[in-house]
């Protein structure tokens, strides 16, 4: 958000009060977590075990993704410091 827009919000009492009453990012994230849990466990075709295994699979995929990016950054650093890649 630009400073100009933010300053306009601060000037307008109605917008300012609505802006301040918005949930924080942490609260929004927690709400999304609750929505996700309700979506999975509220589905009669999804078992608790499938939900659990799906979360583990997602974690494993994130680990692999970040490991790949780590290697890319290491290779880039080696190039920047004139070390063998």
Secondary structure as UniProt FT lines:
FT   HELIX           3..11
FT   HELIX           13..21
FT   HELIX           25..41
FT   TURN            44..45
FT   HELIX           48..80
FT   TURN            81..82
//
